[in-house]
Amino acid sequence: MNNGFCKDLNIRNMSEKELELRLNEIISGIKKPDFNSAKEMQERLDGKIKPTRSLGVLEDIAVQLAGIQRTAYPEIKGKAVLLMAGDHGVVKEGVSAAPQEITAQLFNSYLSGGGGINVLTNHAGADLVCTDLGISRPISPPELMANRIKNGTDNIAEGPAMTREEALRSLLTGAMVASNAIESGKNILATGEVGIGNTTPSAALITVFTGCSVEEATGSGTGLKNDALKHKHEVIKKAIKINNPNPDDPIDVLSKIGGLEIAAMAGAILEAAKQKVPTILDGIISSAAALVAAKLNPFSIEYMISSHSSEEKGELIALKHIGIEPRLFLNMRLGEGTGAALMFPMVEAALKIADEMATFETSGVSTGDF
């Protein structure tokens, strides 16, 4: 039974106080995974015909899923990539090599099935759920804009990206999207996004939350080089200085230098964790959202499954800060949830090892100290 958001919850009409209370309900509802179930899974794996821990990451994932699902026999019933869309006012500062109208164009391509993420979700047997949090332009039909908070964030080089209330609405919209996916039968989710310019707020968030330098957190995004990349560094530094976000208040940081789609991904991660469902992370934008979720409730980290090592270098800093490492090394930086989608088969492979591989006891293979 779904114990999360109702499909008909009208977030748009809730007051800021009500939004805060609802978010706190989610945050306080996240509990640590079950240690005993995880331990039992490792014992199952240790009995297979192989050297102890010789399947590395596959064993780690199986153990993690056992703890999350509170059973030594976890299973995947349904998969979905939750793709959040939002534009960024900071694009006015020349921080992206791509024009802003591409966000809406790409969003439409996902709806028609032509995106890279469509190919990879189909390959993985997963659903793709696309949500417009803040595309700057109208899209058709109008129903697609039902969850839009605003027409893109404001320019963080001039002031806050959004109000605290808008950040809360975005967080809870993401939570609602995750809850609806879970209610439909999905018990493993992945984060995806689209939003021209979104590596800029992501790098800003990573800088503030981890204490690294702007240069360490910032990559080329859609292909900036040399002076253009240095300009991007200066814009991020200016945004942090002007907005002066409080790193001890994650929502303050998110509202001042974040993004609508980043907030929604963080909300989805938190709601999924509350409902004992893991979320696969993608690249730098997803990792920035994971940082927000981790700051709001550190237990949520134990429900995150890393995927690839993005070419956007700030991702590794964000992941290291929350204590996890990437598992796939594919030189990717597309976003959309493409790296996360590639992780679905790895997760399923981990459970197949636990369920289908023979044991020393049943196979007649000799045991030893190996």
C-alpha positions as CSV (number, residue, x, y, z in Angstrom):
1,M,0.0,0.0,0.0
2,N,1.3,3.4,-0.9
3,N,2.0,5.6,2.1
4,G,3.1,8.7,0.3
5,F,1.5,11.5,-1.5
6,C,-2.0,11.3,-3.0
7,K,-2.1,11.8,-6.7
8,D,-4.6,14.6,-6.3
9,L,-2.6,16.5,-3.7
10,N,-2.7,20.2,-4.7
11,I,0.8,21.4,-3.9
12,R,0.1,24.6,-5.7
13,N,-2.5,25.7,-3.1
14,M,-0.5,24.9,0.0
15,S,1.0,27.7,2.1
16,E,4.7,27.8,2.8
17,K,4.1,26.6,6.3
18,E,2.1,23.6,5.0
19,L,4.8,22.9,2.5
20,E,7.5,22.9,5.2
21,L,5.4,20.6,7.4
22,R,4.8,18.2,4.5
23,L,8.5,18.1,3.6
24,N,9.4,17.5,7.3
25,E,7.0,14.5,7.3
26,I,8.9,13.0,4.5
27,I,12.3,13.7,6.0
28,S,11.4,12.3,9.4
29,G,9.9,9.2,7.8
30,I,13.2,8.0,6.3
31,K,14.7,5.2,8.4
32,K,17.9,3.2,8.1
33,P,17.8,0.1,6.0
34,D,17.6,-3.2,7.8
35,F,21.1,-4.5,8.9
36,N,19.9,-8.1,9.5
37,S,18.4,-8.5,6.0
38,A,21.6,-7.1,4.5
39,K,23.7,-9.5,6.5
40,E,21.6,-12.4,5.5
41,M,22.0,-11.5,1.8
42,Q,25.8,-11.4,2.2
43,E,25.6,-14.9,3.8
44,R,23.6,-16.0,0.8
45,L,26.2,-14.6,-1.6
46,D,29.1,-16.1,0.4
47,G,27.6,-19.6,-0.1
48,K,27.8,-19.3,-3.9
49,I,30.4,-21.2,-5.9
50,K,33.0,-18.4,-6.0
51,P,35.7,-16.8,-3.9
52,T,34.4,-14.7,-1.1
53,R,33.3,-11.2,-2.3
54,S,34.7,-11.9,-5.8
55,L,31.7,-10.3,-7.5
56,G,32.5,-6.9,-6.0
57,V,30.0,-4.2,-6.9
58,L,27.3,-6.8,-7.8
59,E,27.4,-8.1,-4.3
60,D,27.4,-4.6,-2.8
61,I,24.2,-3.8,-4.7
62,A,22.5,-7.0,-3.7
63,V,23.3,-6.4,-0.1
64,Q,22.1,-2.8,-0.3
65,L,18.8,-3.8,-1.9
66,A,18.2,-6.4,0.8
67,G,18.6,-3.8,3.5
68,I,16.4,-1.4,1.7
69,Q,13.6,-3.9,1.0
70,R,14.0,-5.4,4.5
71,T,14.3,-9.0,3.1
72,A,17.2,-11.2,2.2
73,Y,15.2,-12.0,-1.0
74,P,14.7,-8.6,-2.7
75,E,13.1,-8.3,-6.1
76,I,12.7,-5.7,-8.8
77,K,9.0,-5.4,-9.8
78,G,9.1,-2.2,-11.9
79,K,11.6,0.4,-13.0
80,A,11.2,4.1,-14.0
81,V,13.4,7.1,-14.8
82,L,11.9,10.3,-13.4
83,L,13.0,13.0,-15.8
84,M,12.6,16.5,-14.4
85,A,12.8,19.6,-16.7
86,G,13.6,23.2,-15.8
87,D,15.2,26.2,-17.4
88,H,17.7,28.6,-15.8
89,G,17.8,32.4,-15.8
90,V,21.6,32.3,-15.5
91,V,21.8,31.3,-19.2
92,K,21.6,35.1,-19.8
93,E,25.2,35.3,-18.5
94,G,26.5,33.2,-21.4
95,V,27.3,30.1,-19.3
96,S,26.0,27.6,-21.9
97,A,27.0,27.0,-25.5
98,A,23.5,25.8,-26.3
99,P,20.4,28.2,-26.6
100,Q,17.7,28.0,-24.0
101,E,14.9,26.9,-26.4
102,I,16.6,23.5,-26.7
103,T,15.2,22.5,-23.2
104,A,11.6,22.6,-24.6
105,Q,12.6,21.0,-27.8
106,L,14.4,18.1,-26.0
107,F,11.5,17.6,-23.6
108,N,9.2,17.2,-26.6
109,S,11.6,14.7,-28.2
110,Y,11.4,12.6,-25.0
111,L,7.6,12.6,-25.2
112,S,7.8,11.4,-28.8
113,G,10.3,8.7,-28.0
114,G,13.3,10.0,-29.8
115,G,15.8,10.9,-27.1
116,G,18.8,9.0,-25.9
117,I,17.0,8.3,-22.6
118,N,14.1,6.8,-24.5
119,V,16.5,4.3,-26.2
120,L,18.1,3.3,-22.9
121,T,14.9,3.1,-20.8
122,N,13.4,0.9,-23.5
123,H,16.6,-1.2,-23.5
124,A,16.3,-1.6,-19.7
125,G,12.6,-2.3,-19.7
126,A,11.9,0.8,-17.7
127,D,9.3,3.5,-18.0
128,L,10.2,7.2,-18.5
129,V,8.2,9.8,-16.6
130,C,8.7,13.3,-17.8
131,T,7.7,16.3,-15.6
132,D,8.0,20.0,-16.5
133,L,8.9,21.9,-13.3
134,G,10.1,25.1,-15.0
135,I,10.6,25.2,-18.8
136,S,10.7,28.8,-19.8
137,R,8.4,28.5,-22.8
138,P,4.9,27.2,-23.3
139,I,4.6,23.6,-24.3
140,S,1.6,21.7,-25.8
141,P,-0.8,20.3,-24.7
142,P,-1.2,22.6,-21.7
143,E,-1.7,19.6,-19.4
144,L,2.1,19.0,-19.7
145,M,2.6,22.2,-17.7
146,A,0.4,21.2,-14.8
147,N,3.3,20.8,-12.4
148,R,5.3,23.8,-13.6
149,I,6.3,26.0,-10.7
150,K,7.5,29.0,-12.8
151,N,8.9,29.7,-16.2
152,G,12.5,28.9,-15.3
153,T,14.5,30.1,-12.4
154,D,15.6,33.7,-12.0
155,N,19.2,34.7,-12.8
156,I,21.4,33.6,-9.8
157,A,24.1,36.1,-10.9
158,E,21.6,38.9,-10.0
159,G,19.7,37.3,-7.0
160,P,18.0,34.2,-5.8
161,A,17.0,31.5,-8.2
162,M,13.6,31.2,-6.6
163,T,11.8,31.9,-3.4
164,R,11.9,29.4,-0.5
165,E,8.2,28.6,-1.2
166,E,9.0,27.8,-4.8
167,A,11.9,25.6,-3.7
168,L,9.5,23.7,-1.3
169,R,6.9,23.3,-4.1
170,S,9.6,21.9,-6.4
171,L,10.8,19.4,-3.7
172,L,7.3,18.2,-3.0
173,T,6.4,18.0,-6.7
174,G,9.3,15.7,-7.1
175,A,8.2,13.7,-4.1
176,M,4.7,13.4,-5.6
177,V,6.0,12.2,-8.9
178,A,8.1,9.5,-7.1
179,S,5.1,8.5,-5.0
180,N,2.9,8.1,-8.0
181,A,5.5,6.0,-9.7
182,I,5.8,3.8,-6.7
183,E,2.0,3.4,-6.4
184,S,2.0,2.3,-10.0
185,G,4.2,-0.6,-9.1
186,K,7.8,0.7,-9.6
187,N,10.1,-0.3,-6.8
188,I,13.4,1.1,-8.2
189,L,13.7,4.6,-9.6
190,A,16.3,6.7,-11.4
191,T,16.8,10.4,-11.6
192,G,17.1,12.2,-14.9
193,E,16.8,15.9,-16.1
194,V,16.9,18.3,-18.9
195,G,17.6,22.1,-18.6
196,I,20.1,24.1,-20.6
197,G,22.4,25.8,-18.2
198,N,21.9,23.4,-15.3
199,T,25.5,22.5,-14.7
200,T,26.0,26.1,-13.5
201,P,23.6,25.9,-10.4
202,S,24.8,22.3,-9.9
203,A,28.4,23.4,-9.6
204,A,27.3,26.2,-7.3
205,L,25.5,23.8,-5.0
206,I,28.4,21.4,-4.9
207,T,30.8,24.3,-4.1
208,V,28.7,25.5,-1.2
209,F,27.8,22.1,0.2
210,T,31.3,20.5,0.0
211,G,33.6,23.5,0.4
212,C,35.5,22.8,-2.8
213,S,36.5,25.6,-5.1
214,V,34.3,26.7,-8.0
215,E,37.0,25.6,-10.4
216,E,37.0,22.1,-8.9
217,A,33.2,21.8,-9.2
218,T,32.7,23.2,-12.7
219,G,32.9,21.5,-16.0
220,S,32.3,22.6,-19.6
221,G,28.6,21.7,-19.6
222,T,27.5,21.9,-23.2
223,G,31.0,22.4,-24.4
224,L,32.5,25.7,-23.0
225,K,36.2,26.1,-23.4
226,N,39.1,28.4,-22.3
227,D,37.8,32.0,-21.7
228,A,34.2,30.9,-21.8
229,L,34.8,28.3,-19.1
230,K,36.6,30.9,-17.0
231,H,33.7,33.3,-17.4
232,K,31.4,30.5,-16.1
233,H,33.6,30.2,-13.0
234,E,33.3,34.0,-12.4
235,V,29.5,33.8,-12.8
236,I,29.2,31.1,-10.2
237,K,31.5,32.9,-7.8
238,K,29.4,36.1,-8.3
239,A,26.2,34.1,-7.6
240,I,27.5,32.6,-4.4
241,K,28.7,36.0,-3.2
242,I,25.5,37.9,-4.0
243,N,23.2,35.3,-2.6
244,N,25.3,34.3,0.4
245,P,23.5,30.9,0.9
246,N,23.5,29.3,4.3
247,P,25.1,25.8,4.0
248,D,23.4,24.8,7.2
249,D,20.0,25.3,5.7
250,P,19.8,23.1,2.5
251,I,16.5,24.7,1.4
252,D,18.1,28.2,1.6
253,V,21.0,27.0,-0.6
254,L,18.6,25.4,-3.0
255,S,16.4,28.4,-3.3
256,K,19.2,30.9,-3.8
257,I,21.5,29.1,-6.2
258,G,19.7,25.9,-7.2
259,G,17.2,24.8,-9.9
260,L,13.6,23.7,-10.0
261,E,14.4,20.4,-11.6
262,I,17.3,19.8,-9.1
263,A,14.9,20.4,-6.2
264,A,12.4,18.0,-7.8
265,M,15.0,15.3,-8.1
266,A,16.0,15.8,-4.4
267,G,12.3,15.5,-3.4
268,A,12.0,12.3,-5.4
269,I,15.0,10.8,-3.7
270,L,13.7,11.6,-0.3
271,E,10.1,10.3,-0.9
272,A,11.5,7.1,-2.4
273,A,13.7,6.6,0.6
274,K,10.7,7.1,2.9
275,Q,8.9,4.4,1.0
276,K,11.9,2.1,1.1
277,V,12.6,2.4,-2.6
278,P,16.2,2.9,-4.0
279,T,17.0,5.7,-6.5
280,I,19.8,5.4,-9.0
281,L,21.8,8.6,-9.5
282,D,22.9,9.9,-12.8
283,G,25.5,12.6,-13.4
284,I,26.4,16.0,-11.9
285,I,22.9,17.5,-11.8
286,S,21.6,14.3,-10.2
287,S,24.5,14.3,-7.8
288,A,23.8,17.9,-6.8
289,A,20.2,16.9,-6.0
290,A,21.6,13.9,-4.0
291,L,23.7,16.4,-2.0
292,V,20.5,18.3,-1.1
293,A,18.7,15.1,-0.1
294,A,21.7,14.0,2.0
295,K,21.8,17.3,3.8
296,L,18.1,17.1,4.6
297,N,18.4,13.5,5.9
298,P,21.7,11.6,5.8
299,F,19.8,8.3,5.9
300,S,18.7,8.9,2.4
301,I,22.3,8.2,1.2
302,E,21.8,4.5,2.0
303,Y,18.9,4.5,-0.6
304,M,21.1,5.9,-3.4
305,I,22.7,3.7,-6.0
306,S,25.5,5.4,-8.0
307,S,25.8,4.8,-11.7
308,H,28.4,6.4,-14.0
309,S,31.3,8.7,-13.6
310,S,30.3,11.8,-15.5
311,E,32.7,13.8,-17.6
312,E,31.5,16.8,-15.5
313,K,34.2,16.6,-12.7
314,G,32.0,18.1,-10.0
315,E,30.1,14.9,-9.8
316,L,33.0,13.0,-8.2
317,I,33.3,15.7,-5.6
318,A,29.6,15.5,-4.7
319,L,29.6,11.7,-4.6
320,K,32.8,11.6,-2.5
321,H,31.3,14.0,0.0
322,I,28.3,11.7,0.6
323,G,30.5,8.7,0.7
324,I,29.7,6.8,-2.5
325,E,31.6,6.0,-5.7
326,P,30.6,5.6,-9.4
327,R,30.4,2.1,-10.8
328,L,30.4,2.7,-14.6
329,F,33.1,4.6,-16.5
330,L,31.8,5.5,-19.9
331,N,33.0,9.1,-20.6
332,M,29.4,10.3,-20.7
333,R,27.9,13.7,-20.0
334,L,24.6,13.8,-21.8
335,G,22.4,13.8,-18.7
336,E,18.7,12.9,-19.1
337,G,19.3,9.9,-16.8
338,T,21.1,8.0,-19.5
339,G,23.9,6.8,-17.1
340,A,21.3,5.8,-14.5
341,A,19.3,3.8,-17.0
342,L,22.4,1.8,-17.9
343,M,22.6,0.8,-14.2
344,F,19.2,-1.0,-14.2
345,P,20.6,-4.2,-15.8
346,M,23.5,-4.2,-13.3
347,V,21.1,-4.1,-10.4
348,E,19.0,-6.9,-11.9
349,A,22.2,-8.9,-12.5
350,A,23.1,-8.5,-8.8
351,L,19.8,-10.1,-7.8
352,K,20.1,-12.9,-10.4
353,I,23.4,-13.9,-8.9
354,A,21.8,-14.2,-5.5
355,D,18.8,-16.1,-6.8
356,E,20.2,-18.3,-9.6
357,M,23.9,-19.0,-8.9
358,A,24.6,-22.4,-7.5
359,T,25.9,-22.9,-3.9
360,F,28.7,-25.0,-2.6
361,E,26.2,-27.1,-0.8
362,T,24.0,-27.9,-3.8
363,S,26.6,-28.1,-6.6
364,G,29.2,-30.4,-5.1
365,V,32.0,-27.9,-5.6
366,S,34.7,-28.1,-2.9
367,T,34.9,-25.3,-0.4
368,G,38.2,-23.8,0.7
369,D,39.8,-20.8,2.3
370,F,39.3,-18.5,-0.7
